[in-house]
Amino acid sequence: MNRPWSARLITAVLMAAFASAVVGDMPALSSGRQFGSLHIQLQAGIDERYPRLHLAALNGDGGAAGATEARQLNDLALLYQNQGRYADAEPLYQRSLAMLQKMLGPNHPAVAATLGNLAALYEEEGRYAEAEGLCQRSVEILERALGPDHMAVAVGLRNLALVYEHQSRDSDAEPLYRRALGILEQNLPPEHFGTASILNNLARLYYRRARYTEAEPLYLRSLAILEKTLGSDHPAVAESLRNLADLYRAEGRAGEAEALDQRSVVIRRAAHGSSKTCNDCP
């Protein structure tokens, strides 16, 4: 059976493709942990269609100090979230969001990033309806601020699709993954590893729907990108191999699946030092 969230490790690595960023001179907001979720750190200055924000010009409303406090609240919330202290994290995210909305307005990319982080928390708690609403609002802000074909929009679409997957709404998730993939392919080189995450997610959706002939080329392409960009012995490659093995096993291609599984185990054991420290290594 394909592990629905086996892409966790892959995505954690892949989201680095979008790099750390800041909103003008504003200290960057850290993003949530799961699946690189839910939004990358956003940088208004990376696109000339949206003006850079210089906090020194914000007088009488908290200014740079207020932005720093918002970042610190966000980072502490992220720490609590990583520790599973969701009840402690939520009010901090909400305070950070309220401060940013007051300083920057409701339609700034930094607000979208914070909405994404709060949505990530709700997603981890299984509060999918609330996460969905925040993701939708975040995408709307990013589309208005940065344009519909900006890579940050692709990330937002992907994260909304993940929420739909949690709710078994594959018919809603598929077009979002397709659109996100199109944006990344338009903005990134063909073999850029930032594309591999979307390919993996879309392939996983097809696998779950027993659309195996559509899933296989996407898994293969994702795997090829990972091997080229990260190396053949990277743990993310091992996860990709396991996904492809699941697909082959479902198709009755047991020999091919076994070969991929064995290669995956070798990589994971090497990464963990020994099979004794690899919890899911046979």
C-alpha positions in Angstrom: 0.0 0.0 0.0 1.3 3.4 -0.9 2.1 5.5 2.3 0.0 8.7 1.8 2.5 10.9 3.5 5.7 9.1 2.4 6.7 12.3 0.5 7.4 14.0 3.9 11.1 13.6 3.7 11.2 14.4 0.0 9.3 17.6 0.4 11.4 18.8 3.3 14.4 18.6 1.0 12.7 19.9 -2.1 11.2 23.0 -0.7 14.8 24.3 -0.3 14.5 24.9 -4.1 12.5 28.0 -3.3 15.2 29.3 -0.9 15.0 31.3 2.3 13.6 34.8 1.8 12.5 37.9 3.5 9.8 40.5 2.8 11.9 43.5 2.0 13.8 44.3 5.1 11.4 42.3 7.3 12.9 39.4 9.1 11.8 36.2 7.4 9.0 34.1 8.8 9.9 30.5 9.3 7.6 28.0 7.7 5.8 25.0 9.2 7.6 21.7 9.3 5.4 19.1 7.7 5.8 18.7 3.9 7.7 21.9 3.9 4.3 23.3 4.9 2.5 25.2 4.5 4.2 28.2 3.0 7.8 29.0 2.2 9.3 32.1 3.4 8.1 34.8 1.0 10.1 37.6 -0.5 8.3 40.5 -2.1 11.5 41.8 -3.6 12.0 38.7 -5.8 9.3 40.1 -8.1 9.3 43.6 -9.3 5.5 43.5 -9.7 5.3 43.8 -5.9 7.1 46.7 -4.1 9.7 46.0 -1.4 8.7 46.9 2.1 11.2 49.0 4.1 10.2 48.8 7.7 12.2 51.9 8.6 9.5 53.8 6.9 6.9 52.4 9.2 6.7 54.9 11.9 4.3 55.1 14.8 2.9 51.6 14.3 5.4 49.3 15.7 7.9 49.6 12.9 10.8 47.3 12.7 10.4 46.3 16.3 6.8 45.2 15.6 8.0 43.1 12.6 10.7 41.5 14.7 8.1 40.6 17.4 5.9 39.1 14.8 8.7 37.0 13.5 9.6 35.9 17.0 6.1 34.9 17.8 6.0 32.9 14.6 9.2 31.2 15.3 8.2 30.3 18.9 4.9 29.0 17.5 6.8 26.8 15.0 8.9 25.4 17.8 5.8 24.5 19.8 4.2 23.0 16.7 7.3 20.8 16.1 7.0 19.6 19.7 3.3 18.8 19.3 2.2 21.6 21.6 -0.5 22.8 19.3 -2.6 24.5 21.9 0.4 26.7 22.7 1.4 27.3 19.1 -2.0 28.5 17.8 -2.4 31.8 19.8 1.1 32.8 18.9 0.5 32.3 15.2 -2.7 34.3 15.6 -1.0 37.1 17.3 1.7 37.2 14.7 -0.9 37.2 12.0 -2.8 40.1 13.6 0.3 42.2 13.9 1.3 41.7 10.3 -2.2 42.5 9.1 -2.2 45.7 11.1 1.3 46.8 9.9 1.1 45.6 6.3 -2.5 45.3 5.5 -4.5 42.1 4.8 -3.2 41.5 1.3 0.5 41.4 1.8 2.6 38.2 1.0 3.9 38.1 4.6 0.3 37.8 5.7 -0.2 34.9 3.2 2.9 33.2 4.7 1.6 33.4 8.2 -1.8 32.2 7.1 0.0 29.2 5.6 1.8 28.4 8.8 -1.5 28.5 10.8 -3.1 26.3 8.2 -0.2 23.8 8.6 -1.0 23.7 12.3 -4.7 23.0 11.6 -3.8 20.4 9.1 -1.7 18.5 11.6 -4.5 18.7 14.1 -7.0 17.3 11.5 -8.9 20.6 11.4 -9.1 20.4 7.6 -12.0 22.7 7.0 -10.2 25.5 8.8 -6.9 24.7 7.1 -8.7 24.8 3.7 -10.1 28.3 4.3 -6.7 29.7 5.3 -5.0 28.0 2.3 -7.6 29.5 0.0 -7.2 32.9 1.4 -3.4 32.6 1.2 -3.5 31.7 -2.5 -5.8 34.6 -3.2 -3.4 37.0 -1.6 -0.4 35.6 -3.4 -2.2 35.7 -6.8 -3.2 39.3 -6.3 0.2 40.4 -4.9 2.6 38.4 -7.1 0.6 37.3 -10.1 -1.1 34.0 -11.0 2.1 32.4 -12.4 4.5 33.2 -9.5 6.3 30.2 -7.9 4.9 31.2 -4.4 1.4 30.7 -5.9 2.5 27.2 -7.0 3.5 26.4 -3.4 0.1 27.7 -2.1 -1.8 25.6 -4.7 0.2 22.5 -3.7 -0.5 23.0 0.0 -4.3 23.5 -0.7 -4.2 20.3 -2.7 -2.6 18.5 0.2 -5.5 19.6 2.4 -7.9 18.2 -0.2 -6.0 14.9 -0.2 -6.5 14.6 3.5 -10.2 14.9 2.9 -10.1 12.3 0.1 -11.1 15.1 -2.4 -8.8 13.9 -5.2 -10.9 15.5 -7.9 -10.3 18.9 -6.2 -6.6 18.2 -5.6 -5.7 17.1 -9.1 -6.2 20.4 -11.0 -4.3 22.2 -8.3 -1.3 19.9 -8.6 -1.5 20.2 -12.4 -1.5 24.0 -12.2 1.3 24.1 -9.7 3.4 21.8 -11.8 2.8 24.0 -14.8 3.9 27.1 -12.9 7.1 25.4 -11.7 7.9 24.1 -15.2 7.4 27.6 -16.6 9.8 29.2 -14.0 12.4 26.4 -13.3 14.8 24.4 -15.5 13.4 21.1 -16.6 15.5 19.1 -14.1 15.2 21.4 -11.2 14.5 19.4 -8.0 11.8 21.9 -7.0 9.6 20.2 -9.6 10.0 16.7 -8.1 7.8 17.3 -5.1 4.8 18.2 -7.3 5.5 15.3 -9.6 5.6 12.9 -6.6 2.3 14.3 -5.2 0.4 14.0 -8.5 1.8 10.5 -9.1 0.7 9.5 -5.6 -2.8 10.8 -6.3 -2.9 8.8 -9.5 -1.7 5.7 -7.7 -4.4 6.0 -5.1 -7.0 6.2 -7.9 -5.5 3.1 -9.6 -4.4 5.3 -12.6 -1.1 3.4 -12.7 -0.1 4.2 -16.3 -0.4 7.9 -15.5 1.5 7.6 -12.2 4.5 5.7 -13.4 6.1 8.3 -15.7 5.6 11.0 -13.0 7.3 8.8 -10.3 10.1 8.0 -12.7 10.6 11.6 -13.6 10.6 12.6 -10.0 13.1 9.9 -9.1 15.4 10.9 -12.0 15.5 14.5 -10.9 16.2 13.5 -7.3 19.1 11.2 -8.3 20.6 13.9 -10.5 20.3 16.8 -8.1 20.8 15.0 -4.7 22.8 11.9 -5.6 21.7 8.3 -5.9 22.3 7.6 -2.2 20.2 10.4 -0.7 17.4 9.5 1.7 14.9 11.3 -0.5 15.8 9.0 -3.3 15.1 6.0 -1.0 11.6 7.4 -0.3 11.0 7.9 -4.1 12.1 4.3 -4.7 9.6 3.0 -2.2 6.8 4.9 -3.8 7.7 3.5 -7.2 8.0 0.0 -5.7 4.4 0.3 -4.3 3.2 1.1 -7.7 4.9 -1.8 -9.4 3.6 -4.1 -6.6 0.1 -2.9 -7.3 0.6 -3.7 -11.0 1.8 -7.2 -10.2 5.4 -6.4 -11.1 6.7 -8.1 -8.0 10.3 -8.6 -9.2 10.8 -4.9 -10.1 9.2 -3.8 -6.8 11.5 -6.1 -4.8 14.6 -4.7 -6.6 13.5 -1.1 -5.8 12.7 -2.0 -2.2 16.1 -3.6 -1.7 17.9 -0.5 -3.1 15.8 1.7 -0.8 16.7 -0.3 2.2 20.4 -0.1 1.4 20.2 3.7 1.2 18.2 4.1 4.4 20.4 1.8 6.4 23.5 3.8 5.2 21.8 7.0 6.2 20.9 5.7 9.6 24.2 4.1 10.3 22.8 0.6 10.7 19.5 -1.3 10.4 19.1 -1.1 14.2 18.6 2.7 14.0 16.3 2.6 10.9 12.9 2.0 12.4 11.3 1.0 9.1 14.1 -0.9 7.6 13.4 -4.7 7.3 
